[in-house]
């Protein structure tokens, strides 16, 4: 199975970090995934994106 390409943008946001993620293939995107470190924000974005993709596949 071919890996999907995921684009993640992490920005400094007040006292933490915010991440947005999207996959180029299906046009699925998640926004405003917060974390205290850039890694935590990225991990949250990946998790929410996967959950959203799974939700759309089950429809």
mmCIF file of the N, C-alpha and C atoms, coordinates in Angstrom:
data_MODEL
# 
_entry.id   MODEL 
# 
loop_
_atom_site.group_PDB 
_atom_site.id 
_atom_site.type_symbol 
_atom_site.label_atom_id 
_atom_site.label_alt_id 
_atom_site.label_comp_id 
_atom_site.label_asym_id 
_atom_site.label_entity_id 
_atom_site.label_seq_id 
_atom_site.pdbx_PDB_ins_code 
_atom_site.Cartn_x 
_atom_site.Cartn_y 
_atom_site.Cartn_z 
_atom_site.occupancy 
_atom_site.B_iso_or_equiv 
_atom_site.pdbx_formal_charge 
_atom_site.auth_seq_id 
_atom_site.auth_comp_id 
_atom_site.auth_asym_id 
_atom_site.auth_atom_id 
_atom_site.pdbx_PDB_model_num 
ATOM 1   N N  . UNK A 1 1  ? 0.843   -1.180 0.000  1.00 0.00 ? 1  UNK A N  1 
ATOM 2   C CA . UNK A 1 1  ? 0.000   0.000  0.000  1.00 0.00 ? 1  UNK A CA 1 
ATOM 3   C C  . UNK A 1 1  ? 0.887   1.242  0.000  1.00 0.00 ? 1  UNK A C  1 
ATOM 4   N N  . UNK A 1 2  ? 0.538   2.191  -0.841 1.00 0.00 ? 2  UNK A N  1 
ATOM 5   C CA . UNK A 1 2  ? 1.311   3.414  -0.969 1.00 0.00 ? 2  UNK A CA 1 
ATOM 6   C C  . UNK A 1 2  ? 0.953   4.388  0.161  1.00 0.00 ? 2  UNK A C  1 
ATOM 7   N N  . UNK A 1 3  ? 1.971   5.007  0.731  1.00 0.00 ? 3  UNK A N  1 
ATOM 8   C CA . UNK A 1 3  ? 1.723   5.977  1.797  1.00 0.00 ? 3  UNK A CA 1 
ATOM 9   C C  . UNK A 1 3  ? 1.105   7.249  1.228  1.00 0.00 ? 3  UNK A C  1 
ATOM 10  N N  . UNK A 1 4  ? 0.172   7.812  1.978  1.00 0.00 ? 4  UNK A N  1 
ATOM 11  C CA . UNK A 1 4  ? -0.444  9.065  1.572  1.00 0.00 ? 4  UNK A CA 1 
ATOM 12  C C  . UNK A 1 4  ? 0.478   10.227 1.944  1.00 0.00 ? 4  UNK A C  1 
ATOM 13  N N  . UNK A 1 5  ? 0.438   11.237 1.129  1.00 0.00 ? 5  UNK A N  1 
ATOM 14  C CA . UNK A 1 5  ? 1.224   12.437 1.403  1.00 0.00 ? 5  UNK A CA 1 
ATOM 15  C C  . UNK A 1 5  ? 0.413   13.352 2.312  1.00 0.00 ? 5  UNK A C  1 
ATOM 16  N N  . UNK A 1 6  ? 1.005   13.730 3.425  1.00 0.00 ? 6  UNK A N  1 
ATOM 17  C CA . UNK A 1 6  ? 0.336   14.588 4.397  1.00 0.00 ? 6  UNK A CA 1 
ATOM 18  C C  . UNK A 1 6  ? 1.161   15.865 4.558  1.00 0.00 ? 6  UNK A C  1 
ATOM 19  N N  . UNK A 1 7  ? 0.491   16.997 4.515  1.00 0.00 ? 7  UNK A N  1 
ATOM 20  C CA . UNK A 1 7  ? 1.148   18.287 4.694  1.00 0.00 ? 7  UNK A CA 1 
ATOM 21  C C  . UNK A 1 7  ? 0.739   18.837 6.053  1.00 0.00 ? 7  UNK A C  1 
ATOM 22  N N  . UNK A 1 8  ? 1.730   19.161 6.880  1.00 0.00 ? 8  UNK A N  1 
ATOM 23  C CA . UNK A 1 8  ? 1.462   19.663 8.227  1.00 0.00 ? 8  UNK A CA 1 
ATOM 24  C C  . UNK A 1 8  ? 2.164   21.005 8.414  1.00 0.00 ? 8  UNK A C  1 
ATOM 25  N N  . UNK A 1 9  ? 1.424   21.951 8.964  1.00 0.00 ? 9  UNK A N  1 
ATOM 26  C CA . UNK A 1 9  ? 1.977   23.273 9.250  1.00 0.00 ? 9  UNK A CA 1 
ATOM 27  C C  . UNK A 1 9  ? 1.835   23.529 10.747 1.00 0.00 ? 9  UNK A C  1 
ATOM 28  N N  . UNK A 1 10 ? 2.952   23.763 11.426 1.00 0.00 ? 10 UNK A N  1 
ATOM 29  C CA . UNK A 1 10 ? 2.946   24.033 12.867 1.00 0.00 ? 10 UNK A CA 1 
ATOM 30  C C  . UNK A 1 10 ? 3.363   25.487 13.077 1.00 0.00 ? 10 UNK A C  1 
ATOM 31  N N  . UNK A 1 11 ? 2.577   26.222 13.862 1.00 0.00 ? 11 UNK A N  1 
ATOM 32  C CA . UNK A 1 11 ? 2.880   27.623 14.141 1.00 0.00 ? 11 UNK A CA 1 
ATOM 33  C C  . UNK A 1 11 ? 2.855   27.888 15.642 1.00 0.00 ? 11 UNK A C  1 
ATOM 34  N N  . UNK A 1 12 ? 3.643   28.867 16.057 1.00 0.00 ? 12 UNK A N  1 
ATOM 35  C CA . UNK A 1 12 ? 3.640   29.320 17.453 1.00 0.00 ? 12 UNK A CA 1 
ATOM 36  C C  . UNK A 1 12 ? 2.335   30.055 17.687 1.00 0.00 ? 12 UNK A C  1 
ATOM 37  N N  . UNK A 1 13 ? 1.638   29.679 18.768 1.00 0.00 ? 13 UNK A N  1 
ATOM 38  C CA . UNK A 1 13 ? 0.317   30.244 19.025 1.00 0.00 ? 13 UNK A CA 1 
ATOM 39  C C  . UNK A 1 13 ? 0.196   30.576 20.498 1.00 0.00 ? 13 UNK A C  1 
ATOM 40  N N  . UNK A 1 14 ? 0.224   31.843 20.844 1.00 0.00 ? 14 UNK A N  1 
ATOM 41  C CA . UNK A 1 14 ? 0.152   32.333 22.221 1.00 0.00 ? 14 UNK A CA 1 
ATOM 42  C C  . UNK A 1 14 ? 1.169   31.600 23.110 1.00 0.00 ? 14 UNK A C  1 
ATOM 43  N N  . UNK A 1 15 ? 0.726   30.732 24.004 1.00 0.00 ? 15 UNK A N  1 
ATOM 44  C CA . UNK A 1 15 ? 1.660   30.057 24.913 1.00 0.00 ? 15 UNK A CA 1 
ATOM 45  C C  . UNK A 1 15 ? 1.891   28.601 24.527 1.00 0.00 ? 15 UNK A C  1 
ATOM 46  N N  . UNK A 1 16 ? 1.586   28.235 23.291 1.00 0.00 ? 16 UNK A N  1 
ATOM 47  C CA . UNK A 1 16 ? 1.774   26.857 22.815 1.00 0.00 ? 16 UNK A CA 1 
ATOM 48  C C  . UNK A 1 16 ? 1.953   26.833 21.306 1.00 0.00 ? 16 UNK A C  1 
ATOM 49  N N  . UNK A 1 17 ? 1.567   25.737 20.698 1.00 0.00 ? 17 UNK A N  1 
ATOM 50  C CA . UNK A 1 17 ? 1.709   25.575 19.260 1.00 0.00 ? 17 UNK A CA 1 
ATOM 51  C C  . UNK A 1 17 ? 0.402   25.084 18.663 1.00 0.00 ? 17 UNK A C  1 
ATOM 52  N N  . UNK A 1 18 ? 0.179   25.455 17.412 1.00 0.00 ? 18 UNK A N  1 
ATOM 53  C CA . UNK A 1 18 ? -1.017  25.050 16.687 1.00 0.00 ? 18 UNK A CA 1 
ATOM 54  C C  . UNK A 1 18 ? -0.596  24.376 15.390 1.00 0.00 ? 18 UNK A C  1 
ATOM 55  N N  . UNK A 1 19 ? -1.266  23.283 15.044 1.00 0.00 ? 19 UNK A N  1 
ATOM 56  C CA . UNK A 1 19 ? -0.943  22.567 13.811 1.00 0.00 ? 19 UNK A CA 1 
ATOM 57  C C  . UNK A 1 19 ? -2.191  22.404 12.953 1.00 0.00 ? 19 UNK A C  1 
ATOM 58  N N  . UNK A 1 20 ? -1.982  22.485 11.638 1.00 0.00 ? 20 UNK A N  1 
ATOM 59  C CA . UNK A 1 20 ? -3.009  22.194 10.648 1.00 0.00 ? 20 UNK A CA 1 
ATOM 60  C C  . UNK A 1 20 ? -2.466  21.080 9.771  1.00 0.00 ? 20 UNK A C  1 
ATOM 61  N N  . UNK A 1 21 ? -3.321  20.148 9.370  1.00 0.00 ? 21 UNK A N  1 
ATOM 62  C CA . UNK A 1 21 ? -2.876  19.035 8.538  1.00 0.00 ? 21 UNK A CA 1 
ATOM 63  C C  . UNK A 1 21 ? -3.874  18.792 7.424  1.00 0.00 ? 21 UNK A C  1 
ATOM 64  N N  . UNK A 1 22 ? -3.348  18.350 6.275  1.00 0.00 ? 22 UNK A N  1 
ATOM 65  C CA . UNK A 1 22 ? -4.221  17.984 5.157  1.00 0.00 ? 22 UNK A CA 1 
ATOM 66  C C  . UNK A 1 22 ? -3.554  16.912 4.320  1.00 0.00 ? 22 UNK A C  1 
ATOM 67  N N  . UNK A 1 23 ? -4.395  16.101 3.707  1.00 0.00 ? 23 UNK A N  1 
ATOM 68  C CA . UNK A 1 23 ? -3.862  15.126 2.761  1.00 0.00 ? 23 UNK A CA 1 
ATOM 69  C C  . UNK A 1 23 ? -4.187  15.638 1.364  1.00 0.00 ? 23 UNK A C  1 
ATOM 70  N N  . UNK A 1 24 ? -3.275  15.475 0.469  1.00 0.00 ? 24 UNK A N  1 
ATOM 71  C CA . UNK A 1 24 ? -3.445  16.008 -0.873 1.00 0.00 ? 24 UNK A CA 1 
ATOM 72  C C  . UNK A 1 24 ? -4.383  15.191 -1.729 1.00 0.00 ? 24 UNK A C  1 
ATOM 73  N N  . UNK A 1 25 ? -4.564  13.934 -1.403 1.00 0.00 ? 25 UNK A N  1 
ATOM 74  C CA . UNK A 1 25 ? -5.330  13.036 -2.255 1.00 0.00 ? 25 UNK A CA 1 
ATOM 75  C C  . UNK A 1 25 ? -6.837  13.235 -2.117 1.00 0.00 ? 25 UNK A C  1 
ATOM 76  N N  . UNK A 1 26 ? -7.338  13.253 -0.900 1.00 0.00 ? 26 UNK A N  1 
ATOM 77  C CA . UNK A 1 26 ? -8.782  13.280 -0.674 1.00 0.00 ? 26 UNK A CA 1 
ATOM 78  C C  . UNK A 1 26 ? -9.324  14.658 -0.311 1.00 0.00 ? 26 UNK A C  1 
ATOM 79  N N  . UNK A 1 27 ? -8.467  15.612 -0.111 1.00 0.00 ? 27 UNK A N  1 
ATOM 80  C CA . UNK A 1 27 ? -8.915  16.945 0.255  1.00 0.00 ? 27 UNK A CA 1 
ATOM 81  C C  . UNK A 1 27 ? -9.422  17.046 1.678  1.00 0.00 ? 27 UNK A C  1 
ATOM 82  N N  . UNK A 1 28 ? -8.991  16.136 2.554  1.00 0.00 ? 28 UNK A N  1 
ATOM 83  C CA . UNK A 1 28 ? -9.397  16.157 3.954  1.00 0.00 ? 28 UNK A CA 1 
ATOM 84  C C  . UNK A 1 28 ? -8.410  17.041 4.718  1.00 0.00 ? 28 UNK A C  1 
ATOM 85  N N  . UNK A 1 29 ? -8.943  17.904 5.588  1.00 0.00 ? 29 UNK A N  1 
ATOM 86  C CA . UNK A 1 29 ? -8.082  18.789 6.367  1.00 0.00 ? 29 UNK A CA 1 
ATOM 87  C C  . UNK A 1 29 ? -8.608  18.934 7.783  1.00 0.00 ? 29 UNK A C  1 
ATOM 88  N N  . UNK A 1 30 ? -7.691  19.142 8.720  1.00 0.00 ? 30 UNK A N  1 
ATOM 89  C CA . UNK A 1 30 ? -8.051  19.450 10.104 1.00 0.00 ? 30 UNK A CA 1 
ATOM 90  C C  . UNK A 1 30 ? -7.263  20.681 10.526 1.00 0.00 ? 30 UNK A C  1 
ATOM 91  N N  . UNK A 1 31 ? -7.879  21.494 11.361 1.00 0.00 ? 31 UNK A N  1 
ATOM 92  C CA . UNK A 1 31 ? -7.280  22.750 11.784 1.00 0.00 ? 31 UNK A CA 1 
ATOM 93  C C  . UNK A 1 31 ? -7.331  22.862 13.300 1.00 0.00 ? 31 UNK A C  1 
ATOM 94  N N  . UNK A 1 32 ? -6.502  23.757 13.824 1.00 0.00 ? 32 UNK A N  1 
ATOM 95  C CA . UNK A 1 32 ? -6.513  24.105 15.248 1.00 0.00 ? 32 UNK A CA 1 
ATOM 96  C C  . UNK A 1 32 ? -6.265  22.916 16.157 1.00 0.00 ? 32 UNK A C  1 
ATOM 97  N N  . UNK A 1 33 ? -5.173  22.208 15.911 1.00 0.00 ? 33 UNK A N  1 
ATOM 98  C CA . UNK A 1 33 ? -4.742  21.109 16.774 1.00 0.00 ? 33 UNK A CA 1 
ATOM 99  C C  . UNK A 1 33 ? -3.642  21.665 17.669 1.00 0.00 ? 33 UNK A C  1 
ATOM 100 N N  . UNK A 1 34 ? -3.924  21.794 18.957 1.00 0.00 ? 34 UNK A N  1 
ATOM 101 C CA . UNK A 1 34 ? -3.021  22.482 19.863 1.00 0.00 ? 34 UNK A CA 1 
ATOM 102 C C  . UNK A 1 34 ? -2.160  21.515 20.669 1.00 0.00 ? 34 UNK A C  1 
ATOM 103 N N  . UNK A 1 35 ? -0.965  21.994 21.042 1.00 0.00 ? 35 UNK A N  1 
ATOM 104 C CA . UNK A 1 35 ? -0.057  21.233 21.882 1.00 0.00 ? 35 UNK A CA 1 
ATOM 105 C C  . UNK A 1 35 ? 0.924   22.166 22.564 1.00 0.00 ? 35 UNK A C  1 
ATOM 106 N N  . UNK A 1 36 ? 1.560   21.695 23.621 1.00 0.00 ? 36 UNK A N  1 
ATOM 107 C CA . UNK A 1 36 ? 2.520   22.523 24.342 1.00 0.00 ? 36 UNK A CA 1 
ATOM 108 C C  . UNK A 1 36 ? 3.888   22.525 23.671 1.00 0.00 ? 36 UNK A C  1 
ATOM 109 N N  . UNK A 1 37 ? 4.134   21.543 22.794 1.00 0.00 ? 37 UNK A N  1 
ATOM 110 C CA . UNK A 1 37 ? 5.368   21.492 22.011 1.00 0.00 ? 37 UNK A CA 1 
ATOM 111 C C  . UNK A 1 37 ? 4.979   21.322 20.540 1.00 0.00 ? 37 UNK A C  1 
ATOM 112 N N  . UNK A 1 38 ? 5.886   21.650 19.618 1.00 0.00 ? 38 UNK A N  1 
ATOM 113 C CA . UNK A 1 38 ? 5.567   21.442 18.201 1.00 0.00 ? 38 UNK A CA 1 
ATOM 114 C C  . UNK A 1 38 ? 5.259   19.980 17.888 1.00 0.00 ? 38 UNK A C  1 
ATOM 115 N N  . UNK A 1 39 ? 5.976   19.075 18.542 1.00 0.00 ? 39 UNK A N  1 
ATOM 116 C CA . UNK A 1 39 ? 5.769   17.648 18.313 1.00 0.00 ? 39 UNK A CA 1 
ATOM 117 C C  . UNK A 1 39 ? 4.375   17.203 18.784 1.00 0.00 ? 39 UNK A C  1 
ATOM 118 N N  . UNK A 1 40 ? 3.949   17.729 19.921 1.00 0.00 ? 40 UNK A N  1 
ATOM 119 C CA . UNK A 1 40 ? 2.628   17.365 20.448 1.00 0.00 ? 40 UNK A CA 1 
ATOM 120 C C  . UNK A 1 40 ? 1.516   17.894 19.544 1.00 0.00 ? 40 UNK A C  1 
ATOM 121 N N  . UNK A 1 41 ? 1.675   19.106 19.038 1.00 0.00 ? 41 UNK A N  1 
ATOM 122 C CA . UNK A 1 41 ? 0.679   19.674 18.132 1.00 0.00 ? 41 UNK A CA 1 
ATOM 123 C C  . UNK A 1 41 ? 0.624   18.869 16.831 1.00 0.00 ? 41 UNK A C  1 
ATOM 124 N N  . UNK A 1 42 ? 1.787   18.477 16.314 1.00 0.00 ? 42 UNK A N  1 
ATOM 125 C CA . UNK A 1 42 ? 1.833   17.670 15.088 1.00 0.00 ? 42 UNK A CA 1 
ATOM 126 C C  . UNK A 1 42 ? 1.187   16.305 15.308 1.00 0.00 ? 42 UNK A C  1 
ATOM 127 N N  . UNK A 1 43 ? 1.480   15.684 16.440 1.00 0.00 ? 43 UNK A N  1 
ATOM 128 C CA . UNK A 1 43 ? 0.894   14.380 16.754 1.00 0.00 ? 43 UNK A CA 1 
ATOM 129 C C  . UNK A 1 43 ? -0.636  14.471 16.838 1.00 0.00 ? 43 UNK A C  1 
ATOM 130 N N  . UNK A 1 44 ? -1.133  15.531 17.457 1.00 0.00 ? 44 UNK A N  1 
ATOM 131 C CA . UNK A 1 44 ? -2.578  15.734 17.564 1.00 0.00 ? 44 UNK A CA 1 
ATOM 132 C C  . UNK A 1 44 ? -3.192  15.922 16.180 1.00 0.00 ? 44 UNK A C  1 
ATOM 133 N N  . UNK A 1 45 ? -2.519  16.667 15.309 1.00 0.00 ? 45 UNK A N  1 
ATOM 134 C CA . UNK A 1 45 ? -3.026  16.883 13.957 1.00 0.00 ? 45 UNK A CA 1 
ATOM 135 C C  . UNK A 1 45 ? -3.073  15.580 13.168 1.00 0.00 ? 45 UNK A C  1 
ATOM 136 N N  . UNK A 1 46 ? -2.029  14.763 13.292 1.00 0.00 ? 46 UNK A N  1 
ATOM 137 C CA . UNK A 1 46 ? -2.016  13.465 12.597 1.00 0.00 ? 46 UNK A CA 1 
ATOM 138 C C  . UNK A 1 46 ? -3.146  12.563 13.103 1.00 0.00 ? 46 UNK A C  1 
ATOM 139 N N  . UNK A 1 47 ? -3.366  12.560 14.415 1.00 0.00 ? 47 UNK A N  1 
ATOM 140 C CA . UNK A 1 47 ? -4.419  11.738 14.999 1.00 0.00 ? 47 UNK A CA 1 
ATOM 141 C C  . UNK A 1 47 ? -5.799  12.189 14.515 1.00 0.00 ? 47 UNK A C  1 
ATOM 142 N N  . UNK A 1 48 ? -6.060  13.492 14.565 1.00 0.00 ? 48 UNK A N  1 
ATOM 143 C CA . UNK A 1 48 ? -7.358  14.007 14.140 1.00 0.00 ? 48 UNK A CA 1 
ATOM 144 C C  . UNK A 1 48 ? -7.581  13.781 12.645 1.00 0.00 ? 48 UNK A C  1 
ATOM 145 N N  . UNK A 1 49 ? -6.511  13.904 11.842 1.00 0.00 ? 49 UNK A N  1 
ATOM 146 C CA . UNK A 1 49 ? -6.641  13.672 10.412 1.00 0.00 ? 49 UNK A CA 1 
ATOM 147 C C  . UNK A 1 49 ? -6.991  12.213 10.142 1.00 0.00 ? 49 UNK A C  1 
ATOM 148 N N  . UNK A 1 50 ? -6.328  11.306 10.832 1.00 0.00 ? 50 UNK A N  1 
ATOM 149 C CA . UNK A 1 50 ? -6.627  9.881  10.656 1.00 0.00 ? 50 UNK A CA 1 
ATOM 150 C C  . UNK A 1 50 ? -8.065  9.568  11.074 1.00 0.00 ? 50 UNK A C  1 
ATOM 151 N N  . UNK A 1 51 ? -8.501  10.138 12.197 1.00 0.00 ? 51 UNK A N  1 
ATOM 152 C CA . UNK A 1 51 ? -9.870  9.919  12.651 1.00 0.00 ? 51 UNK A CA 1 
ATOM 153 C C  . UNK A 1 51 ? -10.878 10.432 11.627 1.00 0.00 ? 51 UNK A C  1 
ATOM 154 N N  . UNK A 1 52 ? -10.611 11.585 11.056 1.00 0.00 ? 52 UNK A N  1 
ATOM 155 C CA . UNK A 1 52 ? -11.516 12.165 10.058 1.00 0.00 ? 52 UNK A CA 1 
ATOM 156 C C  . UNK A 1 52 ? -11.543 11.316 8.791  1.00 0.00 ? 52 UNK A C  1 
ATOM 157 N N  . UNK A 1 53 ? -10.375 10.833 8.352  1.00 0.00 ? 53 UNK A N  1 
ATOM 158 C CA . UNK A 1 53 ? -10.307 9.968  7.180  1.00 0.00 ? 53 UNK A CA 1 
ATOM 159 C C  . UNK A 1 53 ? -11.093 8.678  7.411  1.00 0.00 ? 53 UNK A C  1 
ATOM 160 N N  . UNK A 1 54 ? -10.923 8.076  8.582  1.00 0.00 ? 54 UNK A N  1 
ATOM 161 C CA . UNK A 1 54 ? -11.652 6.845  8.914  1.00 0.00 ? 54 UNK A CA 1 
ATOM 162 C C  . UNK A 1 54 ? -13.152 7.093  8.953  1.00 0.00 ? 54 UNK A C  1 
ATOM 163 N N  . UNK A 1 55 ? -13.547 8.239  9.479  1.00 0.00 ? 55 UNK A N  1 
ATOM 164 C CA . UNK A 1 55 ? -14.960 8.608  9.551  1.00 0.00 ? 55 UNK A CA 1 
ATOM 165 C C  . UNK A 1 55 ? -15.549 8.731  8.144  1.00 0.00 ? 55 UNK A C  1 
ATOM 166 N N  . UNK A 1 56 ? -14.814 9.345  7.241  1.00 0.00 ? 56 UNK A N  1 
ATOM 167 C CA . UNK A 1 56 ? -15.302 9.514  5.878  1.00 0.00 ? 56 UNK A CA 1 
ATOM 168 C C  . UNK A 1 56 ? -15.337 8.192  5.107  1.00 0.00 ? 56 UNK A C  1 
ATOM 169 N N  . UNK A 1 57 ? -14.401 7.298  5.402  1.00 0.00 ? 57 UNK A N  1 
ATOM 170 C CA . UNK A 1 57 ? -14.381 5.992  4.730  1.00 0.00 ? 57 UNK A CA 1 
ATOM 171 C C  . UNK A 1 57 ? -15.564 5.127  5.145  1.00 0.00 ? 57 UNK A C  1 
ATOM 172 N N  . UNK A 1 58 ? -16.010 5.283  6.386  1.00 0.00 ? 58 UNK A N  1 
ATOM 173 C CA . UNK A 1 58 ? -17.101 4.446  6.891  1.00 0.00 ? 58 UNK A CA 1 
ATOM 174 C C  . UNK A 1 58 ? -18.478 4.938  6.446  1.00 0.00 ? 58 UNK A C  1 
ATOM 175 N N  . UNK A 1 59 ? -18.544 6.079  5.829  1.00 0.00 ? 59 UNK A N  1 
ATOM 176 C CA . UNK A 1 59 ? -19.843 6.625  5.373  1.00 0.00 ? 59 UNK A CA 1 
ATOM 177 C C  . UNK A 1 59 ? -20.341 5.893  4.160  1.00 0.00 ? 59 UNK A C  1 
# 
